[in-house]
Amino acid sequence: MLVSITGGTGYVGAHSAAALLRAGHRVRLLVRDESTVEGALAPLGVDPAAVDVVTGNILDRFGVDRLVRGTDALLHAASVYSFDSRAHAELSRTNVAGTELVLETARRAGMGRIVYVSSFGALVPSRAPLDGNSPVGQPREPYLAAKAAAESVARTHQAAGVPLTITYPPALLGPHDPKLGDQVTRLRNTLRGLMPVWPTGGLPMGDVRDTAALHAALITGTGPPGNRHFAPGRYVSTREFVRTLREVTGRALPAVYLPARAMLPLGVLTGWLQRAWPWHIPAEYGAMYTCACAARVADGPGGREMSETLADTIRWLHGEGLLAARAAGTVADGGLRAA
């Protein structure tokens, strides 16, 4: 089977591409810059020469046409995931308009199997536990709002009978993040002592490798039945997250917890400051809002233990020179190594 993938040099896309290749399938990627393919896939044991590459982006109709032509299935994983206020314009352009173009092109091509990577955040806020029947959310945060709008686009295609499956990854950690996205950066900042204040609440969290395995199963037709699936993970409170991080690293990691909703005005203020300040400010409105609004997932698959995921992520950060041995704690000495 030849599978076309958008976002294949990103965190979810690269791991999903590797999972598909390990399962014996061929992969074609749509990328802005072909030189990024090796850096994204080689650390996952993938020979870049084994991958077909189309240069373009998901707002480029010609490039998307070339991507899907002659392929059997599509994984649409391209997305801008950021709570940085400087990315607001790109969020709508890529996450919504790009999704409209990619899914419509795949639909016109008569693609037999399409998987769209959404987010649990597209369904918040919600009073009830989230499941495949949860309505599209109306979040008051730019990234989540863009994912909710893209979710509406995908559900419109489902309602029209398009063979499209939607997945809802939790907040993801794990090794080999090619672009050092928001979630891994937040972990790194915590270990560097840049995040001593945390909002209460929590959010679903999981391992990128488990999400990739789900995508490979759905693309190849061996996954669970139905057309909406939450990727493996579980709800983790911020207190539990920091406590597990202490256990994994053997570090004290002092932390103060404040009510998430009470911190939202601070998040608004830092968002305005971020537009003028050239360096990233860790206190983001989107992260605070998510902790305040995220609901639990009803009967979702568990996946890896959080301690394993954290240890593997920290070990990778340290090995890449992105985290000092002191910050990595006992993980730098080989502690809590996963089997």
C-alpha positions, 0 to 999 in steps of 0.5 A: 500500500502507498500512503500519502502523508502531510506533516510527515516531518513533524512529531506525529507525522514522522512517527506515524510514517515510521510505523507504516514503513515498519509494517511493510507499506510505502510512504509519500511525504508532502514537505516544504523542504526536502532537506528536513526529511532525513533529520525527521526520519533517520533517528527513527530508523528510516532510510530517507531514500525509501520515502517518496517526497513531494515538495510543497505545502498543504495550501499548495493545490498543485502540491497536494494533487501530486501527493495524493495521485496514485496513492491508496490512503492518506494520513493528514497530520500537518498542523501548526500546534502552538499557543504562541500568540505570534502564530495566530494568523498561521493557525487559521491559515494552515489548520483550517484552510489547509485541512479544507484543501487536503480533504477535498482533494483526497475526496475528489481523488476517490481515496479509499481510506483517509485519516485526519489527525484532530485533537482532543482540544477540538472538543473542549470545553465539555462538562461530560467525558469526551468520546467519539460522539462529543460535539465540536467544541467552541474553545476561546483560544486560537489554537484550539479554535482552529482545530475545532474549525478543522474538526467541523470540516472533517465531520462534514466530509464524514456526513457526506459518506467520505471514508474518513476517520478522525483521531484525537491524540492527547497532549503528546510526549516521547523521544525524537521530536523533530521540531521541538514542539510546544509539549516537549518544550514545556517539559524541557522548560520545567526541568530547566526551572523556568516553570515553577508556577502551574495551573491546577486542572490537567489534560489527557496525555500520552505517548507519540509512539502509541498514537503512531501505532494507532494511525498505522493500524487505521490506515492498514484496516487493522484498527478498531471499528468506527470512524472517530478514535481517541489515541492512547493516553489518560487524563493527568493532573498538573500535580500528578505530572510534576510528581511523576517528573520528580520520581523519574528524575530524582529532583525536587522541582519545587512548584506552586499551583494556582487555580487555572481560571484565576491565571487566565488574565496573566496568560492574556497579558503574557500573550500581548507581551509575547508579540513584542518580546523576541524570546519565548515566554513559558506562561501561555494563555493556551496552556492555562486555558487547556488545563482549565477546560480539558475534560477526561476521555471516556474509556480511552485506551491507556497506552504506555505508563507516563513514567516511561514516556517521561524517561524516554523523552528526557533521555532523548533531550539529554542525548541531543544536547538539549538538556544538561545532565543536572536537569535530567537528573537520574535519567542522565545516569540511565535511571528508569530505562524502558524495556 
